[in-house]
């Protein structure tokens, strides 16, 4: 049902149900197969402008069309179960529905946790089922509501896949899904920012800057607005550091997305910073470890850690800070 309506049985495409309203009725019965809609309800929903008796006749004609295409009249157990008062699609039928698979996988996303490689593959496969809007080309009210619900789930799944790949250090795969989200939902400014960040992490700074220009053009044409301060700050930061492929350079002003205003530039610790970033990226890839930074007071350890935290943010990592009280005395006993 994504991108239109396609019915298959026994490995072959079935001919389309002759009337558009018959196709819509079939989709409705499949989507509501756990209930048994009454004939009055169906007649009123699909033929609201006709008299009751005429609407009931149209309903019977549409049901006959559906049964003919499905081959129900040639099987002892038909897909449509009908009575004088109600109609339902057999909920126990051996049925595969793309919307069911998509709903189940995306609905199982755990926001605050990671995912196994198998879970990521399942989510990618579910996203690939979304070949277009639910029942594209149909405009009944119930379809439009479902279209919006599934479209938002699709956008959410694309964003989640972007975050998962980014957190695993697979910036190229993350960029693929970030671009899909920015293309499918071009007014979502955060999607453009994510494309810019991932391009920057991959050393494709020109592409990051081009994405900003694309975002600015879309917002101007569609809404008559300009990118917000966060997007402009990100653009300026990348533009100022085009020569640094892997992480924000230490000799330019900091990006306001991750740190407070007014911090002075980091000087003389670039080699240490690169070493920790390399260790960080190995950790993202599954090779965890511990890094100890030591030195005399006033040597800039905290400042270095602040820059490393910024690098971690760019890679989609969460940073937890702890601070010891130097005046506290350990207790022994």
N, C-alpha and C positions, 0 to 999 in steps of 0.2 A: 504493500500500500504506500510505500515511500516513492514519490515521484509519479504517482498515478495508481492504476489498479491492474494487476497482472494475476491471472488465475492459472495454476498448473495442476494437472492431475496425472499421476502415473508417468511423470517425466516429460510430459508434453504440454504445450500451451493450449488452453481451451479458447475457443472463440469468445469475443467479448459479448457480454449480455447486451441484447439489441438496444435497449433504451438507456439513456443516461440516468434517469430516475431509478431504473431497475438496478443499475450498477451501484448507485448510492444506497439503495435499500439493502442490497447484498452486503455491502461494507458495514452498514449499520448493524445488521443481524450478526455478523461475525464479531464485531467489536463488542456487542452486548450479548454474547452467547451464554453468559451465566444467568441471564434473565429470560423471561418469556414475554415479550411485549404483546399487548393486546392488539387485535386488529383495529380497534377504534383508535388506539394511540398511533399506530403506524399510518392509518388513513389520514388522521388529522395532522400528523407531522409532515408527510410527504405530499399531500394534496389539500392543503388548508383552504384553498379558495373554492373547492367543489362541494356540492351537497354530499351529505353522508353516504347515501346510497351509491352515488357515482364514484366517490372516493374509494368505497369498498370494492367496487368492480375494478377500478384501476389497480388497486392493491392485488387482487386476484390475478390480473393479467401480468403484473410485474413478477409475482411469485412463480407463475407458470414459466415465464422467460428464464428465471434463475434455475428452476428445476430442470428445464430442457438443456441448458448449458452444462450444468453439473452432472447430467445423466442420472438424476435421482429416480426417474421412472423405470430404469433398468436394474435397480439394485434393491435388495430386500431392506437394507438399512439406509434410508435417504439422509442427506445432510440437513435438509429442512424438515423440521418436525412441526406439522400443522394440525390445528383443530379448528372448530367453529369459532372459537373466541380468541385464540392466540397463535403466534408463530414464533419459532425459535430455531436458531442454528444449533445442531447437536453439539453440546459442549464436550461430549466424550469422543467426538470424531478425531481421527488421526490427522491433525492439522499442524502445519508449520506456518507461522505468520511473522514476517519481519518485525512488525511493531512489537510483538510479544517479546522477542529476543532482545531488541533494543531496550525496551522498558525494563526488563529484568536485570540486564547487565548494568545499565546506567543507574538504575535505582539502587543497586547494591554498593555504589561508590561510598567509601569511608573517607570523609573529608580530611580528617586529622591524622591519617595514617598513610603509610606507603602502600606499595602493591608488589606482588611477586611478578616475575616475568610472565607467567601464565595469565595472571589477571590483566596485565597490560595488553597482552595479545588478544584476550577476549574483548577488552574494551575497544581496541583498535578495530577488531572485526565487527563489533556492534556499530561503531561510528561509520564504517564503510557501508553498512546497510542503508544508511541515510542518503539515498540517491537524489532526493528532492523532498519537497514538503509533502506531508501526509495527504494522500489523495489529491495531488496537485491537479488543478483544472476543475475541481468540484467546489461549490460555493455555498452549500447549505450551512445554516448556523452551527449545527453540531459539529460539522467538519472544521469550520474555521476555529472553533474553540480548541479542538484537538490539535489542529495544526500549530497553534500558538504554544500549547503545552509541550508538544514534542520538539518544536524548534528551539525553545528555551533549554530543554534537556540536551539537545544536540550541542548548543553553544557551551553549556556547562561541561559536557564530556570533552569537547575540544580543549577547553581551558584546563581541565584536570589532566588530560594527557600531556599538554604542554608542561605543566608543573612537574608531573612525574618524570618525564624524560630529562627535564632540566635538573631535577634533584639527583638523578642518577649520572649526571655528567654527559648525557647524550644530547648535546646542544643542537646537533643537526636534525635529529628526530623531533626535538621540541620545536624547532623553527618551522618544520613542516606543518605541525598542527596549529602553531600560532598564526602562520600565514593563512591557513584555512579559515580560522576564526575571524581574522581581520577582513578576509574576502567576503565571507558569508554575512558578517555583521559589521559593516564598515563604519558605522557610527559609534561603535564601542571603542572609545579612545584607549582604554587599557590594553586592548588587543594589539593596537599599533605600537604601544610602548613595549610590549613583550617581544614583538618582532624586532624592534630596535635593539633591545638588550641582547637578544640571542645573536643577532647579526654582529654586534659588538664583541661578544664573547668568542665568536668564530673568526674574528679578525676581518669581517666584511663591513668595515665602517661606512664605505660609500653607500652600500645597500641600506644600512641603518638610517643614514641621512635622507636617502631617497624615500624611505618609508614615512619619515616625518613630512616630507613634501606631499606625499600622497594623502596622508591624514589631513594635512592643512587644506588641500584642495577639496577633499570630500566634505569636510565640515563647512567650508565656505560655500560650496555649491548647494549642499542639502539643507543646512541649518542657518547659514549666514553668520557663523561664528568662527572663532579661531581656536587652536589648541590651547588647553589650559596650562597653568604655570608648571605643573609637574612634567608635562610632555615637552614644553619649551626648555625647561632646565635639563632634561635628559638629552635633548638635541644639542644644546650648547656644550654640554659635558663631552659628548662623543665628538663633536666637531673640533673641540680643543685638543683631543687626544687621538687623532686619527692614526698616529704612528705606533700606538700601543695595541697589539692584537689581543692580548689575553685578559688584562685587567686594567682598571683605571690607573693612569699614570700618577706618580706622586708629585709631579711638578706643576700640576694644574689645580684650579680651584675645585673643591669637592662637589659632587652631585648632591643637591639638597634632598633628593629622594631618600637618602640613607643616613645623613648625618647633619648635625646642627650647623648653623651659620657661624662664620667667624673663626673656624679652625685654621691654624697656620699650616702651610704645606709641610709634608714629611721630607726630610733631607737626609741623605746619606744612609738609608736603610733599604735601598731597592733590592740588593742581592738577598738580604734576609727575607724580605717580603716575597720575592719570587720563590724562594725555597719553601716557604710555608704554603704558598698557593699551590705549588706542585704537589706537596704532601696532601693538601686539601682535596685536590682533584683525584688523587689516587684513592682517597677515602670515599669519595663519591662513587668511584668505580667498584667499591667493595673491599678495598685494601685499607682497613682502618689503622689508626695509629695514634700516638701521643707526641706532641711537640712541646718542649720546655724552652721558654725564653727567659734568659737570666742576664743580669747585668747590674752595675752599680746604680744607685738612686740618681735620678735625673738624666739617665742615658737615653730616655725616649721609649721605654718598653711599652707603656700604656698607649702612647701615640701610634706605635707600630701596630699594636693589637687593634686599635680603632680602624686603621686602614685595612687590616686583614679581615675584620668584621665586615667592612664594606665589600671586599672581594667575595666574601661568603654570601652576602645578600644578593649580589649580582648573579650568583649561581643557584639561587633559590633555596639556600640553606637557612635554617633558623639558628640564631645566635643567642646563647644564654650567658649572661654576665654574672659573676660572683665576686664579691669584694671582701677581703679579710680586714678586720680591725687590728691595726698594728699595736694598739694599746692593750688588747686582750691578752691575758696570760693563760697558757695552757694549765690545766689542772691535773695533778698527778696524785695517785693514792692507791 
